[in-house]
Amino acid sequence: MAAAGSLAWPGQAQAAGLLYAAPSGVNTGTCSTVGTACNLPRAMAVAPSGAEVVVLAGSYSVGSGEFLNTTQPDVNVHGEVGQPRPVVTTVDGFIITKSGTRLADLTVIQTGSGIAVDSRALATTYERLEVHAPGDACVIRDGLIRDTVCTATGTEVAALATDDYGYTGARTVRVRNVTAIANGADSVGLLAHGSNVAPVTVDARNVIASGTADVDANGTGNAASVTITMVSSNYDVAIAPLGTVTPAGSGTNQTQPPLFADSTGYHQAPGSPTIDHGTTDAFVGTVDLDRDARPQGAAMDIGADEVVVPVAVPPDTTPPDTTLTKGPKKKTTSKKATFTFSSEPGATFRCVLDKLPAKPCSSPYGVAKLKPGKHTFAVAAIDAAGNVDPTPATYTWKIKKKRHRH
């Protein structure tokens, strides 16, 4: 995937400039440099059409009445690549009213009773968001949401929903690799609702949906049609009071409960049926919630998390090289000798003197009480992988008899 700002994202024009938001940012200025970063509400509000708002890493607290909204279309609001996701704690949440807005690489914690991340515009893109709310967590009327966790804890709420909100045109929401968890009573994991004459279509792949009803297609009033199509997704309760939904367990969909390692980012635990059972298309992302590459293993995973497969390290088959750095003089009368030698870090050694058996040794290595004559010393390194130097370092010298004076 291209770095933010280098290419236009789905539903968004090429960036026209950079603005910065910081946890300690102020409510004045143009926000045009890191040193003059604004608070998040201002940075979003003053961003021109096509701009990027870079949300610097840290914790943001946005109080009641401070709505997080853009005033121009096609604004790209995202955390920094390579940095921890900024954590935005907000009372009133994000309210997107301009088409082409993109939110990415943020953690959103909603403390009020409203919607945490709410798009009322066309061609919205949500990517790599972690959203937690007592009310509806993620609402998108039209566009793309992928590699995102949406959790809702309240009663009669939805983790992920699409709704008319007064819009009378046809709407399509594409959902890719989303984990939508609603834990409250009478809650819905993935909800599509329509009440106007134009059709509402949700195209979902690689989705984990969980709630009292996991998936709910609900049309009311003058709704022409409300359709949820699920592919390679995990859910077991699908209802359609006045709509159409792919039956649970049909096709490539699965009903066996997923296994999670945590209840915040909802990372998959070993043995989860969602591992390696996803699919792909032009709208599936190339990285997951944590920017780990997709796919890993045999296929895409289902949900916002892609389990990281350890890279296989090829076995070390290269033998070490042994260097003999010191020995006795080639001709000497001394019956003692000391040798120093070296090899790669972590290597051990085996030494051989003349035709005696080899034995473990370390540098410096000394021998004594040698008889006059020719002697040969050899040392071979053994590396941490057990490879032995096939050409030991060898040294030959001669001990001469001492002449006695009469």
C-alpha positions in Angstrom: 0.0 0.0 0.0 1.3 3.4 -0.8 2.3 5.7 2.0 -0.3 8.3 3.1 -0.2 11.3 0.8 1.6 9.7 -2.1 -1.6 8.5 -3.9 -5.3 9.3 -3.7 -7.2 7.0 -1.4 -10.6 5.6 -2.3 -13.1 8.4 -2.6 -10.5 11.1 -1.9 -8.6 13.5 -4.1 -4.8 14.0 -4.0 -3.6 15.8 -0.9 -3.4 19.6 -1.3 -1.3 20.3 1.9 -0.3 19.0 5.3 -1.7 20.1 8.6 -0.8 18.7 12.1 -2.7 18.0 15.2 -1.0 17.3 18.5 -2.2 16.4 22.0 -0.9 19.8 23.3 -2.0 21.7 20.2 -3.8 25.0 20.5 -7.0 26.3 19.0 -5.3 28.9 16.8 -3.1 29.2 13.7 -2.9 27.3 10.5 -1.5 24.0 11.9 0.9 23.9 9.0 4.0 22.5 10.9 4.7 20.1 13.7 5.9 23.1 15.8 2.6 24.9 15.2 0.3 21.9 15.5 -3.3 22.7 16.5 -5.7 20.7 18.6 -7.6 18.0 16.7 -10.9 19.8 16.3 -9.3 22.9 14.8 -6.9 21.0 12.5 -9.9 19.2 11.0 -12.0 22.3 10.8 -9.5 24.4 9.0 -8.2 21.7 6.6 -8.8 22.7 2.9 -10.2 20.4 0.4 -7.8 17.6 -0.5 -5.5 18.2 2.5 -4.0 15.7 5.0 -4.3 16.1 8.7 -1.5 14.2 10.4 -2.5 13.3 13.9 0.7 13.0 15.9 1.1 10.2 18.4 -0.3 10.6 21.9 -3.5 10.9 23.8 -6.2 13.4 22.9 -9.1 14.5 25.1 -12.0 16.1 23.2 -14.7 17.5 25.5 -18.4 17.9 25.1 -19.5 20.2 22.3 -16.2 19.8 20.5 -17.2 18.0 17.4 -14.6 16.3 15.2 -15.6 17.3 11.7 -14.2 18.5 8.5 -15.6 21.6 6.7 -14.3 20.7 3.3 -14.5 17.5 1.2 -11.7 15.0 0.5 -9.7 15.5 3.7 -7.4 12.7 4.9 -7.2 12.5 8.7 -4.7 9.9 9.9 -2.1 8.9 12.4 1.6 8.7 11.6 2.9 5.6 9.8 5.4 3.8 12.0 4.1 5.4 15.2 1.5 4.1 17.8 -2.0 4.9 16.9 -3.1 8.2 18.5 -5.8 7.6 21.2 -8.7 10.1 20.8 -11.1 10.1 23.8 -14.2 12.0 22.8 -17.6 12.8 24.2 -19.4 13.6 21.0 -17.3 11.6 18.5 -16.4 12.2 14.8 -19.2 13.5 12.7 -18.3 13.4 9.0 -20.5 15.5 6.8 -18.2 16.1 3.8 -17.8 13.6 0.9 -14.5 11.8 0.4 -13.3 12.1 4.0 -10.9 9.5 5.2 -10.1 8.5 8.8 -7.2 6.1 9.4 -4.8 4.8 12.0 -6.6 6.1 15.0 -7.9 4.6 18.3 -11.3 6.2 19.2 -12.8 5.9 22.7 -16.3 7.3 22.9 -17.5 8.4 26.4 -20.8 10.0 25.4 -24.0 8.2 24.4 -23.8 9.2 20.7 -22.1 7.6 17.7 -18.3 7.3 18.0 -17.4 7.5 14.3 -20.3 8.7 12.3 -20.3 9.4 8.5 -23.3 11.2 7.0 -21.5 11.8 3.7 -20.8 9.9 0.5 -17.5 8.1 -0.4 -16.2 7.9 3.2 -13.2 5.7 3.9 -12.4 4.2 7.4 -9.1 2.3 7.6 -7.3 0.7 10.6 -9.5 2.3 13.2 -9.9 0.8 16.7 -13.3 2.2 18.0 -14.8 1.5 21.4 -18.2 3.0 22.4 -21.2 2.5 24.7 -23.4 3.5 21.8 -23.1 2.8 18.1 -19.4 2.5 17.4 -18.9 2.8 13.6 -21.6 4.2 11.3 -20.9 4.7 7.6 -23.6 5.6 5.0 -21.5 5.1 1.9 -18.0 4.1 1.1 -15.4 1.6 2.4 -14.4 0.4 5.9 -11.6 -2.1 6.3 -9.0 -3.4 8.8 -11.0 -1.9 11.6 -12.3 -3.0 15.0 -15.7 -1.6 16.1 -17.0 -2.5 19.6 -20.2 -1.4 21.2 -21.2 -2.2 24.8 -24.6 -0.6 25.3 -28.1 -1.9 24.9 -29.9 -1.9 21.5 -26.8 -0.5 19.7 -24.7 -1.6 16.7 -21.0 -2.1 16.4 -21.1 -1.3 12.7 -24.1 0.2 11.0 -25.2 1.8 7.8 -28.3 4.1 7.9 -30.1 6.5 5.7 -29.8 9.6 7.8 -32.1 11.5 5.4 -30.1 10.5 2.2 -32.5 9.3 -0.5 -30.0 8.0 -3.1 -28.7 4.5 -3.5 -25.9 3.6 -1.1 -23.2 0.9 -1.1 -20.9 0.2 1.8 -18.0 -2.2 1.3 -16.8 -3.9 4.5 -13.4 -5.7 4.4 -11.7 -7.3 7.3 -13.7 -5.7 10.1 -14.2 -7.1 13.6 -17.6 -5.8 14.7 -18.4 -6.8 18.3 -21.6 -5.7 20.2 -21.7 -7.0 23.7 -24.9 -5.4 25.1 -28.4 -6.8 25.2 -30.4 -6.6 22.0 -27.4 -5.4 20.1 -26.2 -6.0 16.5 -22.7 -6.7 15.2 -23.4 -5.6 11.6 -26.6 -3.7 10.9 -27.9 -2.3 7.6 -31.0 -0.1 7.8 -32.9 1.6 5.1 -36.1 3.6 5.2 -36.0 5.5 1.9 -36.9 4.5 -1.7 -33.3 3.9 -2.9 -31.6 0.5 -2.3 -29.1 0.0 0.5 -26.3 -2.5 -0.2 -23.6 -3.9 2.1 -20.9 -5.9 0.5 -18.9 -7.6 3.2 -15.9 -9.9 3.1 -13.6 -11.3 5.8 -15.9 -9.9 8.6 -16.3 -11.1 12.1 -19.7 -10.0 13.4 -21.0 -10.7 16.9 -24.0 -9.5 18.8 -27.5 -10.6 19.9 -28.0 -10.7 16.2 -24.6 -10.9 14.4 -25.9 -9.6 11.1 -29.2 -7.7 10.6 -30.7 -6.4 7.3 -33.6 -4.2 8.3 -35.8 -2.1 6.0 -38.6 0.1 7.2 -41.0 2.6 5.7 -40.5 3.1 2.0 -37.2 1.1 1.8 -36.7 -0.3 -1.7 -34.3 -2.9 -0.6 -31.8 -3.6 2.1 -29.2 -6.3 1.2 -26.2 -7.6 3.1 -24.0 -10.0 1.1 -21.5 -11.9 3.3 -18.4 -13.7 1.9 -15.8 -15.6 3.9 -17.1 -14.1 7.1 -17.7 -15.4 10.7 -21.2 -15.1 12.2 -23.9 -17.4 13.3 -27.1 -15.4 13.8 -28.3 -13.6 10.7 -31.8 -11.9 10.5 -33.6 -10.0 7.9 -36.9 -8.5 9.2 -37.4 -6.5 6.0 -34.3 -7.2 3.9 -32.0 -9.9 2.6 -28.9 -11.3 4.2 -26.6 -14.2 3.3 -27.5 -17.1 5.6 -25.1 -17.9 8.3 -22.7 -20.8 7.5 -23.5 -20.7 3.8 -20.9 -20.7 1.1 -17.5 -19.7 2.5 -18.9 -18.3 5.7 -18.3 -19.9 9.0 -20.2 -20.2 12.3 -17.6 -21.6 14.6 -16.8 -19.0 17.3 -13.6 -17.1 16.7 -10.9 -17.2 19.3 -9.4 -13.9 20.5 -6.2 -13.1 22.5 -7.6 -9.8 23.9 -10.8 -7.8 24.0 -9.4 -4.4 22.8 -7.7 -5.0 19.5 -9.4 -8.4 19.2 -6.3 -10.1 17.9 -6.8 -13.7 16.9 -5.7 -16.4 19.3 -3.9 -19.6 18.0 -6.5 -22.1 16.7 -9.1 -19.5 15.7 -11.1 -20.7 12.7 -10.7 -17.3 11.2 -7.0 -17.8 10.5 -6.2 -18.3 6.8 -9.9 -18.5 5.8 -10.5 -15.1 4.2 -10.6 -14.1 0.6 -9.4 -11.1 -1.4 -10.6 -8.6 -4.0 -9.7 -5.1 -5.1 -11.0 -3.6 -1.9 -9.2 -5.9 0.6 -6.2 -4.0 2.2 -2.6 -5.1 2.1 -2.0 -4.4 5.9 -4.1 -5.2 9.0 -5.1 -3.0 11.9 -1.6 -2.9 13.2 -0.1 -2.5 9.7 1.1 -6.1 9.6 1.2 -7.3 6.0 -1.6 -9.2 4.5 -1.8 -12.1 3.7 0.4 -14.2 5.9 0.1 -17.9 5.8 -2.0 -19.8 3.3 -4.6 -17.0 2.8 -6.1 -13.8 4.2 -7.4 -14.0 7.8 -10.9 -13.0 8.7 -11.3 -9.9 10.8 -9.2 -6.8 11.5 -6.1 -8.8 12.7 -3.7 -10.8 10.5 -1.8 -13.3 12.5 1.9 -12.7 11.9 3.7 -15.9 10.7 7.3 -16.0 11.9 9.7 -15.8 9.0 11.5 -19.2 8.6 15.2 -18.8 9.1 17.2 -21.1 6.9 19.5 -23.4 8.9 23.1 -22.3 9.2 25.2 -24.8 7.2 28.3 -22.6 6.7 31.2 -23.9 8.7 33.3 -21.5 10.7 36.9 -20.6 10.0 39.6 -21.1 12.6 42.6 -18.8 12.9 45.7 -19.7 14.8 47.2 -16.5 16.1 50.2 -17.6 18.2 52.4 -20.7 18.7 56.0 -21.6 19.7 59.0 -20.9 17.6 59.5 -23.4 14.7 62.6 -24.7 16.4 62.9 -24.5 20.2 64.4 -26.4 23.1 61.3 -25.6 25.3 59.2 -28.6 26.3 56.2 -26.3 26.7 54.1 -24.5 24.1 51.1 -22.1 24.2 48.7 -21.5 21.3 46.1 -18.8 20.9 43.3 -19.0 18.3 40.0 -17.5 17.4 36.9 -17.9 15.2 33.4 -16.4 14.9 31.5 -15.3 18.1 30.0 -18.1 20.0 32.3 -20.8 18.6 33.8 -23.5 20.6 37.0 -25.5 19.8 38.5 -28.9 19.8 42.3 -29.4 19.9 44.5 -32.3 18.8 48.2 -32.7 19.7 50.1 -35.1 17.5 48.1 -38.4 17.3 46.3 -38.0 20.7 42.5 -37.9 20.7 40.8 -34.5 20.1 39.4 -32.8 23.2 37.5 -29.5 23.9 39.8 -26.6 24.5 39.8 -22.8 24.7 42.3 -20.1 23.9 45.0 -19.8 25.1 45.8 -23.5 25.2 49.0 -24.8 26.7 50.9 -28.1 26.5 53.9 -29.3 28.5 56.3 -32.1 29.1 56.8 -32.6 25.4 59.6 -34.9 24.2 62.2 -33.7 21.7 61.3 -34.1 18.1 58.6 -33.0 15.7 55.1 -32.1 17.0 51.9 -31.0 15.3 49.0 -29.1 16.9 45.6 -28.6 15.2 42.5 -26.7 16.3 39.0 -26.7 14.8 36.2 -24.3 15.6 32.6 -25.5 16.0 29.9 -22.8 15.5 26.6 -22.4 17.4 24.8 -24.4 14.8 27.2 -27.4 15.2 29.1 -26.8 12.0 32.8 -27.9 12.2 35.6 -26.2 10.4 36.7 -28.9 7.8 40.2 -27.4 7.6 41.5 -27.0 11.1 44.3 -24.6 11.8 47.5 -26.5 12.0 51.0 -25.7 13.4 54.2 -27.9 13.3 57.3 -27.2 15.2 60.4 -29.1 16.5 61.8 -29.4 19.9 65.6 -29.8 19.9 67.6 -31.6 22.6 69.6 -29.3 24.8 73.3 -29.6 24.5 75.2 -30.2 27.7 78.6 -28.7 28.3 81.3 -30.9 29.8 
